[in-house]
Amino acid sequence: MTPEKRPRQQIDLLLQQSGWIVQDRSGINLSAGPGVAIREALLKTGEADYLLFAGAKSAVNDPTLEHHGALSTG
């Protein structure tokens, strides 16, 4: 197992336990439910670990922000 795989599995589990539907970027369905988390989403500025969609709004974990784990919303 790669060093990134175990934390991703733990994050996926926590998101699912919190009611999020976790999807790969290759199979995005934003209509799957009220909260959709996309793994390794591609952005104009690079790749986000997770891109979260709650209704019509999105939030992204952006590792380039000053504080690790900070979220930007749009």
C-alpha positions as CSV (number, residue, x, y, z in Angstrom):
1,M,0.0,0.0,0.0
2,T,1.4,3.4,-1.0
3,P,1.9,6.0,1.8
4,E,-1.0,8.1,0.4
5,K,-3.4,5.2,0.2
6,R,-4.0,4.5,3.9
7,P,-4.8,8.1,4.8
8,R,-7.1,8.4,1.8
9,Q,-9.0,5.3,2.9
10,Q,-9.4,6.8,6.3
11,I,-10.6,10.1,4.9
12,D,-13.0,8.3,2.6
13,L,-14.5,6.3,5.5
14,L,-14.9,9.5,7.7
15,L,-16.5,11.3,4.8
16,Q,-18.9,8.4,4.2
17,Q,-19.7,8.1,7.9
18,S,-20.6,11.8,7.8
19,G,-23.0,11.4,4.9
20,W,-20.8,12.3,2.0
21,I,-20.9,10.3,-1.2
22,V,-17.3,9.7,-2.2
23,Q,-16.5,9.4,-5.9
24,D,-13.5,9.2,-8.2
25,R,-12.9,12.0,-10.7
26,S,-13.4,9.5,-13.5
27,G,-17.0,8.9,-12.5
28,I,-18.5,12.2,-11.2
29,N,-22.2,12.3,-10.5
30,L,-23.1,15.5,-8.6
31,S,-26.7,14.5,-8.6
32,A,-25.9,11.4,-6.5
33,G,-26.9,13.2,-3.3
34,P,-26.8,16.4,-1.3
35,G,-23.1,16.0,-0.4
36,V,-20.5,14.7,-3.0
37,A,-16.8,14.4,-2.4
38,I,-14.6,14.0,-5.5
39,R,-11.1,12.4,-4.9
40,E,-8.1,13.9,-6.6
41,A,-10.1,16.5,-8.5
42,L,-8.4,18.5,-11.2
43,L,-8.4,22.2,-11.0
44,K,-6.9,25.0,-13.1
45,T,-4.2,25.4,-10.5
46,G,-3.4,21.7,-10.0
47,E,-5.0,18.8,-8.2
48,A,-7.0,18.9,-5.0
49,D,-7.1,15.9,-2.6
50,Y,-10.9,16.3,-2.3
51,L,-13.4,18.6,-3.9
52,L,-16.6,18.8,-1.8
53,F,-19.9,19.7,-3.3
54,A,-22.8,20.5,-0.9
55,G,-25.8,21.4,-3.0
56,A,-24.7,24.0,-5.6
57,K,-21.6,25.1,-3.6
58,S,-18.1,23.7,-3.7
59,A,-15.2,23.7,-1.3
60,V,-11.7,22.5,-2.1
61,N,-8.8,21.4,0.2
62,D,-6.0,23.5,-1.3
63,P,-2.5,22.4,-0.2
64,T,-1.1,25.7,-1.6
65,L,-2.9,27.8,1.0
66,E,-0.9,29.1,3.9
67,H,-2.5,26.8,6.5
68,H,-2.5,23.1,5.5
69,G,-6.0,21.7,5.2
70,A,-7.6,25.1,4.7
71,L,-10.7,25.2,2.6
72,S,-11.6,27.7,-0.1
73,T,-15.2,27.9,-1.2
74,G,-16.9,29.0,-4.4
